[in-house]
Amino acid sequence: MGRDYPGFVDASFRRFRDVPELMRDGPEVLMRIQRAHGDRVRIRIGIEDFLLISDVADARHVLVTHANGYAKSEHYRGLKAALGRGLVTSEGALWRRQRKLVQPAFRPAAIEALAPTMTECAAAMLDGWRAEGEASFDVHEAMMAVTFQIAGRTLFGQDLSRETGPVTEAFEVALAFANDYAESLLPLPLWAPLPRYRAFRRAMATLDSALAAVIDEKRGASGDDLLGAMIHATDEDGQMSVRQLRDEAMTLLAAGHETTAVALSWTFWWLAQHPAIADAVSEEARRVLGDDLPDATIVRELPLTGRVLHEAMRLRPPVWIVERQPYLDDALPSGVRIPAGSIVGISPWVLHRHAAHWTNPEGFDPERFTEERSAGRDRYAYLPFGAGPRVCIGGSFAMVEATILLAMIAREWRLSLLSGQRVHYRPGITLRPTPGIQMRRTHVG
């Protein structure tokens, strides 16, 4: 028998077919549950209780004001297997130390210094598009490639996709396994002698070897990339260990590559369905950028581009669910109690569509992010990068990168959806489009 949760409405799944639906279409399932049962719902999944919280005051309590009373849930085990104990997966004193050491690398001046690298990678991709001409392609595949290149160069000072091909493949194998492992209802030990587990162990060995070599090489150099900054960061306990550098490098490579690619992919998907908005984004890019290559400061001069990105992330948040577990019994602002160890879920997908905060929540309307229309909206109704002390450290980096890429592409190309395809999402660690997004690019003007 499960626990009792006074104050939570019971929406238990009692049929075997419910669990596969949740795994396949989790965001929409949770949205239906919230609309049917309210902002505090207990969902029984097999032998596990999942507490869905969709009230912004409750979300603020868990993620911000009482964040130190909660840990990441056990479902992050898949990420921990691949990333180690980096900022996304570590807890307590280790997390606080690492956050303090890594934070300077993401200050505005540091991000501004990395913007030319983002621009160069975008320009190289566009050179290839010009050489190929108007063509059909998978926009998600293209965004994954260019953001991986940007992540490699800004983090390591190397183009991982070109110089170390096996690393790219190993990275994809590791992330795919981590995603499946996190979703598994009965995960096996990582040493299990099964083909996928063996492939994961081989991929991790490749990644560990490559990262160890890069770290060793850079420890004796000054370096102006993110890894160099982390290597030379120090506090009263000294510098990071090689293992911690490896874990943070893996974490930043994964977070800085995957989430931005997902956000951009869905942005182009939405723009293809709203040609008037796509035209306006293209016009803004041509007017502001002219024939120049942008830098970080240009982001402030592209307000519509920024609003479009925010609206795309509202409707398709790259990270669609965050989970916490309280160390001790806790009480929400409403007085509803959360027993220690309970799995608490806060879904940006649900919050971003909550009728209490959004008019026409399913509609694509970038103008809802103008200053005038944003006034009065609770800031915790929109959480694309999380909130509180564990807010995504690379949020500003991601927005600069995504804005530069979107503006440079929109200045030159119109992307339209190929007919006859059914684009869905895979609700894993991120919300990747599946099986991809097939588009055709044509020259603007």
TORLUMVEX-948905 format. One record per residue (C-alpha): x, y, z negated. Coordinates in nm, 3 decimals. Layout:
REM residues N
[[X, Y, Z]];
...
***
This chain:
REM residues 445
[[0.000, 0.000, 0.000]];
[[0.116, 0.352, 0.077]];
[[0.128, 0.650, -0.155]];
[[-0.159, 0.886, -0.217]];
[[-0.110, 1.240, -0.089]];
[[-0.370, 1.474, -0.241]];
[[-0.419, 1.777, -0.017]];
[[-0.333, 1.586, 0.302]];
[[-0.599, 1.459, 0.539]];
[[-0.551, 1.095, 0.632]];
[[-0.504, 1.039, 1.005]];
[[-0.354, 0.692, 0.977]];
[[-0.290, 0.489, 1.289]];
[[-0.468, 0.161, 1.243]];
[[-0.433, 0.010, 1.588]];
[[-0.119, -0.138, 1.740]];
[[-0.164, 0.068, 2.056]];
[[-0.146, 0.397, 1.862]];
[[0.227, 0.367, 1.789]];
[[0.335, 0.327, 2.155]];
[[0.122, 0.631, 2.239]];
[[0.299, 0.832, 1.971]];
[[0.639, 0.723, 2.105]];
[[0.537, 0.806, 2.462]];
[[0.342, 1.129, 2.407]];
[[0.429, 1.241, 2.055]];
[[0.391, 1.619, 2.099]];
[[0.038, 1.596, 2.237]];
[[-0.062, 1.331, 1.984]];
[[0.047, 1.557, 1.698]];
[[-0.131, 1.851, 1.860]];
[[-0.456, 1.654, 1.878]];
[[-0.417, 1.547, 1.516]];
[[-0.362, 1.905, 1.398]];
[[-0.665, 2.034, 1.586]];
[[-0.881, 1.753, 1.451]];
[[-0.759, 1.743, 1.091]];
[[-0.589, 2.072, 1.005]];
[[-0.247, 2.186, 0.889]];
[[-0.161, 1.915, 0.635]];
[[-0.202, 1.564, 0.769]];
[[-0.072, 1.231, 0.645]];
[[-0.008, 0.991, 0.933]];
[[0.049, 0.626, 0.850]];
[[0.281, 0.468, 1.111]];
[[0.335, 0.102, 1.036]];
[[0.464, 0.098, 0.677]];
[[0.582, 0.459, 0.688]];
[[0.404, 0.779, 0.583]];
[[0.467, 1.089, 0.794]];
[[0.344, 1.427, 0.663]];
[[0.270, 1.673, 0.944]];
[[0.283, 2.034, 0.822]];
[[0.153, 2.305, 1.056]];
[[0.094, 2.598, 0.821]];
[[0.357, 2.871, 0.866]];
[[0.383, 2.942, 0.492]];
[[0.450, 2.573, 0.432]];
[[0.703, 2.563, 0.716]];
[[0.880, 2.868, 0.573]];
[[0.893, 2.701, 0.231]];
[[1.048, 2.379, 0.364]];
[[1.290, 2.534, 0.613]];
[[1.379, 2.863, 0.447]];
[[1.290, 2.948, 0.088]];
[[1.334, 2.596, -0.051]];
[[1.566, 2.458, 0.218]];
[[1.823, 2.344, -0.038]];
[[1.565, 2.107, -0.183]];
[[1.534, 1.913, 0.142]];
[[1.764, 1.690, 0.348]];
[[1.741, 1.585, 0.712]];
[[1.517, 1.279, 0.741]];
[[1.648, 0.927, 0.786]];
[[1.531, 0.940, 1.147]];
[[1.842, 1.143, 1.235]];
[[2.041, 0.821, 1.200]];
[[2.073, 0.794, 1.578]];
[[2.235, 1.134, 1.605]];
[[2.461, 1.060, 1.312]];
[[2.581, 0.743, 1.484]];
[[2.691, 0.945, 1.788]];
[[2.785, 1.283, 1.643]];
[[2.923, 1.185, 1.305]];
[[2.884, 1.430, 1.019]];
[[2.873, 1.759, 1.206]];
[[2.651, 2.059, 1.142]];
[[2.337, 1.888, 1.270]];
[[2.365, 1.577, 1.052]];
[[2.574, 1.666, 0.744]];
[[2.430, 1.770, 0.409]];
[[2.519, 1.948, 0.087]];
[[2.866, 2.081, 0.016]];
[[3.012, 1.937, 0.337]];
[[2.751, 2.115, 0.549]];
[[2.797, 2.445, 0.363]];
[[3.175, 2.436, 0.413]];
[[3.149, 2.346, 0.779]];
[[2.890, 2.613, 0.848]];
[[3.115, 2.874, 0.688]];
[[3.415, 2.761, 0.892]];
[[3.231, 2.739, 1.224]];
[[3.016, 3.053, 1.193]];
[[3.284, 3.306, 1.303]];
[[3.310, 3.132, 1.642]];
[[2.950, 3.235, 1.713]];
[[2.961, 3.601, 1.616]];
[[2.839, 3.841, 1.888]];
[[3.192, 3.947, 1.985]];
[[3.298, 3.585, 2.023]];
[[2.999, 3.502, 2.241]];
[[3.062, 3.810, 2.452]];
[[3.417, 3.688, 2.512]];
[[3.284, 3.353, 2.639]];
[[3.025, 3.502, 2.877]];
[[3.267, 3.531, 3.172]];
[[3.316, 3.155, 3.157]];
[[2.939, 3.104, 3.177]];
[[2.926, 3.338, 3.475]];
[[3.213, 3.162, 3.653]];
[[3.047, 2.822, 3.614]];
[[2.715, 2.958, 3.742]];
[[2.891, 3.121, 4.039]];
[[3.068, 2.796, 4.125]];
[[2.738, 2.609, 4.123]];
[[2.580, 2.872, 4.347]];
[[2.875, 2.853, 4.586]];
[[2.794, 2.485, 4.626]];
[[2.426, 2.561, 4.685]];
[[2.515, 2.812, 4.957]];
[[2.739, 2.560, 5.125]];
[[2.460, 2.300, 5.122]];
[[2.191, 2.549, 5.221]];
[[1.821, 2.512, 5.154]];
[[1.765, 2.164, 5.016]];
[[1.568, 1.946, 4.780]];
[[1.728, 1.846, 4.449]];
[[1.661, 1.754, 4.086]];
[[1.678, 2.080, 3.894]];
[[1.720, 1.903, 3.560]];
[[2.020, 1.713, 3.692]];
[[2.167, 2.040, 3.819]];
[[2.111, 2.219, 3.488]];
[[2.262, 1.929, 3.293]];
[[2.570, 1.945, 3.515]];
[[2.629, 2.320, 3.490]];
[[2.563, 2.342, 3.116]];
[[2.796, 2.047, 3.055]];
[[3.063, 2.231, 3.252]];
[[3.002, 2.548, 3.048]];
[[3.008, 2.354, 2.721]];
[[3.336, 2.185, 2.814]];
[[3.508, 2.505, 2.915]];
[[3.385, 2.720, 2.627]];
[[3.445, 2.450, 2.367]];
[[3.766, 2.286, 2.492]];
[[3.889, 2.515, 2.766]];
[[3.846, 2.222, 3.008]];
[[3.598, 2.122, 3.276]];
[[3.509, 1.782, 3.133]];
[[3.290, 1.691, 3.428]];
[[3.578, 1.733, 3.672]];
[[3.893, 1.650, 3.477]];
[[3.772, 1.362, 3.261]];
[[3.492, 1.184, 3.447]];
[[3.472, 0.888, 3.205]];
[[3.399, 1.133, 2.922]];
[[3.087, 1.258, 3.102]];
[[2.957, 0.906, 3.150]];
[[3.042, 0.803, 2.793]];
[[2.870, 1.112, 2.658]];
[[2.547, 1.031, 2.842]];
[[2.559, 0.668, 2.725]];
[[2.611, 0.778, 2.364]];
[[2.327, 1.032, 2.368]];
[[2.087, 0.791, 2.538]];
[[2.162, 0.529, 2.274]];
[[2.126, 0.781, 1.992]];
[[1.787, 0.882, 2.129]];
[[1.664, 0.522, 2.151]];
[[1.809, 0.437, 1.811]];
[[1.629, 0.730, 1.649]];
[[1.298, 0.618, 1.802]];
[[1.338, 0.251, 1.709]];
[[1.099, 0.123, 1.445]];
[[1.340, -0.160, 1.354]];
[[1.696, -0.042, 1.433]];
[[1.963, -0.308, 1.417]];
[[2.309, -0.253, 1.264]];
[[2.544, -0.070, 1.500]];
[[2.767, -0.378, 1.516]];
[[2.484, -0.586, 1.668]];
[[2.624, -0.805, 1.954]];
[[2.371, -0.683, 2.210]];
[[2.460, -0.529, 2.552]];
[[2.332, -0.178, 2.473]];
[[2.504, -0.175, 2.137]];
[[2.830, -0.291, 2.293]];
[[2.799, -0.022, 2.561]];
[[2.746, 0.238, 2.288]];
[[3.056, 0.123, 2.098]];
[[3.263, 0.138, 2.419]];
[[3.131, 0.489, 2.492]];
[[3.217, 0.606, 2.141]];
[[3.568, 0.465, 2.172]];
[[3.614, 0.660, 2.497]];
[[3.486, 0.980, 2.341]];
[[3.690, 0.943, 2.022]];
[[4.008, 0.883, 2.219]];
[[3.948, 1.180, 2.452]];
[[3.858, 1.418, 2.169]];
[[4.155, 1.309, 1.959]];
[[4.388, 1.388, 2.250]];
[[4.233, 1.730, 2.307]];
[[4.243, 1.817, 1.937]];
[[4.606, 1.706, 1.910]];
[[4.701, 1.915, 2.213]];
[[4.526, 2.227, 2.087]];
[[4.651, 2.214, 1.731]];
[[4.981, 2.354, 1.846]];
[[4.834, 2.625, 2.068]];
[[4.652, 2.953, 2.000]];
[[4.353, 2.896, 2.230]];
[[4.057, 3.129, 2.279]];
[[3.792, 2.858, 2.308]];
[[3.556, 2.735, 2.034]];
[[3.769, 2.434, 1.945]];
[[4.074, 2.656, 1.904]];
[[3.877, 2.881, 1.671]];
[[3.766, 2.583, 1.463]];
[[4.116, 2.436, 1.446]];
[[4.254, 2.759, 1.304]];
[[3.959, 2.833, 1.074]];
[[4.058, 2.801, 0.709]];
[[3.917, 2.845, 0.360]];
[[4.037, 2.779, 0.005]];
[[4.046, 2.406, 0.085]];
[[4.252, 2.454, 0.399]];
[[4.164, 2.361, 0.758]];
[[3.923, 2.101, 0.892]];
[[4.044, 1.743, 0.914]];
[[4.087, 1.580, 1.253]];
[[3.775, 1.372, 1.190]];
[[3.569, 1.676, 1.103]];
[[3.697, 1.861, 1.410]];
[[3.589, 1.561, 1.618]];
[[3.242, 1.557, 1.462]];
[[3.189, 1.930, 1.510]];
[[3.319, 1.915, 1.867]];
[[3.077, 1.633, 1.950]];
[[2.793, 1.819, 1.782]];
[[2.856, 2.145, 1.965]];
[[2.905, 1.966, 2.297]];
[[2.572, 1.785, 2.257]];
[[2.372, 2.078, 2.122]];
[[2.525, 2.337, 2.352]];
[[2.468, 2.132, 2.664]];
[[2.149, 1.933, 2.626]];
[[1.909, 2.188, 2.475]];
[[1.996, 2.471, 2.716]];
[[1.963, 2.240, 3.017]];
[[1.622, 2.124, 2.896]];
[[1.504, 2.482, 2.836]];
[[1.614, 2.596, 3.182]];
[[1.463, 2.293, 3.356]];
[[1.122, 2.360, 3.206]];
[[1.159, 2.733, 3.280]];
[[1.195, 2.663, 3.652]];
[[0.905, 2.418, 3.631]];
[[0.680, 2.691, 3.486]];
[[0.800, 2.959, 3.728]];
[[0.725, 2.734, 4.025]];
[[0.363, 2.727, 3.909]];
[[0.349, 3.106, 3.865]];
[[0.497, 3.259, 4.182]];
[[0.407, 3.618, 4.090]];
[[0.612, 3.591, 3.771]];
[[0.893, 3.422, 3.963]];
[[0.893, 3.715, 4.208]];
[[0.914, 3.962, 3.919]];
[[1.208, 3.776, 3.762]];
[[1.385, 3.773, 4.099]];
[[1.324, 4.145, 4.148]];
[[1.455, 4.224, 3.798]];
[[1.769, 4.019, 3.860]];
[[1.841, 4.185, 4.195]];
[[1.780, 4.533, 4.053]];
[[1.989, 4.489, 3.738]];
[[2.267, 4.264, 3.865]];
[[2.301, 4.399, 4.218]];
[[2.593, 4.209, 4.370]];
[[2.787, 4.196, 4.043]];
[[2.861, 3.906, 3.813]];
[[2.685, 3.963, 3.479]];
[[2.839, 3.969, 3.133]];
[[2.687, 3.927, 2.788]];
[[2.577, 4.290, 2.765]];
[[2.356, 4.256, 3.073]];
[[2.119, 4.032, 2.877]];
[[1.965, 4.338, 2.709]];
[[1.884, 4.481, 3.052]];
[[1.687, 4.173, 3.159]];
[[1.383, 4.186, 2.927]];
[[1.144, 3.999, 3.156]];
[[1.398, 3.721, 3.208]];
[[1.427, 3.687, 2.832]];
[[1.050, 3.681, 2.784]];
[[1.014, 3.410, 3.047]];
[[1.272, 3.195, 2.869]];
[[1.098, 3.245, 2.536]];
[[0.758, 3.155, 2.682]];
[[0.901, 2.843, 2.846]];
[[1.053, 2.740, 2.513]];
[[0.724, 2.811, 2.340]];
[[0.539, 2.567, 2.563]];
[[0.823, 2.316, 2.606]];
[[1.050, 2.358, 2.302]];
[[1.371, 2.162, 2.363]];
[[1.359, 2.039, 2.003]];
[[0.992, 1.953, 1.952]];
[[1.004, 1.811, 1.598]];
[[1.221, 1.867, 1.289]];
[[1.202, 1.637, 0.988]];
[[1.298, 1.682, 0.626]];
[[1.284, 1.477, 0.306]];
[[1.271, 1.641, -0.041]];
[[1.533, 1.530, -0.290]];
[[1.283, 1.579, -0.573]];
[[0.907, 1.616, -0.599]];
[[0.812, 1.953, -0.451]];
[[0.505, 2.174, -0.422]];
[[0.406, 2.376, -0.115]];
[[0.287, 2.739, -0.160]];
[[-0.071, 2.612, -0.155]];
[[0.003, 2.387, -0.453]];
[[-0.007, 2.067, -0.246]];
[[0.261, 1.832, -0.372]];
[[0.528, 1.651, -0.168]];
[[0.669, 1.342, -0.340]];
[[1.046, 1.293, -0.333]];
[[1.166, 1.103, -0.028]];
[[0.855, 1.173, 0.181]];
[[0.917, 1.237, 0.549]];
[[0.791, 1.585, 0.634]];
[[0.752, 1.683, 0.999]];
[[0.731, 2.038, 1.132]];
[[0.664, 2.049, 1.504]];
[[0.754, 2.360, 1.704]];
[[0.529, 2.218, 1.978]];
[[0.233, 2.234, 1.741]];
[[0.323, 2.567, 1.581]];
[[0.376, 2.722, 1.925]];
[[0.019, 2.627, 2.021]];
[[-0.149, 2.700, 1.690]];
[[-0.475, 2.886, 1.753]];
[[-0.420, 3.102, 1.444]];
[[-0.115, 3.267, 1.602]];
[[-0.152, 3.246, 1.979]];
[[-0.422, 3.362, 2.220]];
[[-0.473, 3.122, 2.511]];
[[-0.202, 2.899, 2.361]];
[[-0.179, 2.663, 2.660]];
[[-0.134, 2.943, 2.913]];
[[0.202, 3.058, 3.049]];
[[0.215, 3.428, 2.961]];
[[0.562, 3.579, 2.906]];
[[0.407, 3.916, 2.818]];
[[0.299, 3.777, 2.482]];
[[0.665, 3.834, 2.383]];
[[0.657, 4.210, 2.444]];
[[0.719, 4.416, 2.131]];
[[0.361, 4.541, 2.129]];
[[0.199, 4.197, 2.150]];
[[0.448, 4.035, 1.912]];
[[0.370, 4.286, 1.637]];
[[0.192, 4.122, 1.349]];
[[0.265, 3.766, 1.457]];
[[0.422, 3.558, 1.184]];
[[0.787, 3.503, 1.275]];
[[0.764, 3.138, 1.173]];
[[0.499, 3.066, 1.434]];
[[0.784, 3.050, 1.687]];
[[1.079, 2.824, 1.603]];
[[1.273, 2.726, 1.917]];
[[1.600, 2.729, 1.720]];
[[1.463, 2.630, 1.380]];
[[1.475, 2.864, 1.081]];
[[1.647, 2.926, 0.751]];
[[2.002, 2.835, 0.656]];
[[2.002, 2.550, 0.909]];
[[1.886, 2.762, 1.202]];
[[2.075, 2.664, 1.517]];
[[2.419, 2.822, 1.495]];
[[2.437, 2.845, 1.875]];
[[2.100, 3.013, 1.935]];
[[2.249, 3.341, 2.055]];
[[2.504, 3.155, 2.267]];
[[2.221, 2.957, 2.429]];
[[2.014, 3.266, 2.506]];
[[2.308, 3.444, 2.669]];
[[2.391, 3.133, 2.872]];
[[2.031, 3.069, 2.980]];
[[1.969, 3.433, 3.070]];
[[2.283, 3.452, 3.283]];
[[2.200, 3.128, 3.465]];
[[1.834, 3.214, 3.523]];
[[1.912, 3.564, 3.649]];
[[2.192, 3.455, 3.882]];
[[1.979, 3.178, 4.031]];
[[1.662, 3.389, 4.061]];
[[1.854, 3.672, 4.232]];
[[1.932, 3.441, 4.521]];
[[1.700, 3.139, 4.523]];
[[1.333, 3.052, 4.489]];
[[1.269, 2.704, 4.347]];
[[0.942, 2.532, 4.434]];
[[0.807, 2.198, 4.319]];
[[0.795, 1.909, 4.563]];
[[0.442, 1.776, 4.597]];
[[0.333, 1.431, 4.486]];
[[0.544, 1.404, 4.172]];
[[0.422, 1.363, 3.817]];
[[0.656, 1.539, 3.576]];
[[0.621, 1.440, 3.214]];
[[0.849, 1.464, 2.913]];
[[1.030, 1.214, 2.699]];
[[0.981, 1.301, 2.330]];
[[1.320, 1.198, 2.200]];
[[1.580, 1.410, 2.027]];
[[1.506, 1.671, 2.290]];
[[1.214, 1.708, 2.529]];
[[1.380, 1.605, 2.854]];
[[1.165, 1.606, 3.167]];
[[1.115, 1.259, 3.308]];
[[1.191, 1.123, 3.559]];
[[1.335, 1.465, 3.645]];
[[1.200, 1.768, 3.832]];
[[1.231, 1.751, 4.208]];
[[1.239, 2.099, 4.362]];
[[1.325, 2.268, 4.687]];
[[1.540, 2.577, 4.691]];
[[1.492, 2.847, 4.950]];
[[1.666, 3.181, 4.992]];
[[1.499, 3.481, 4.828]];
[[1.402, 3.747, 5.076]];
***
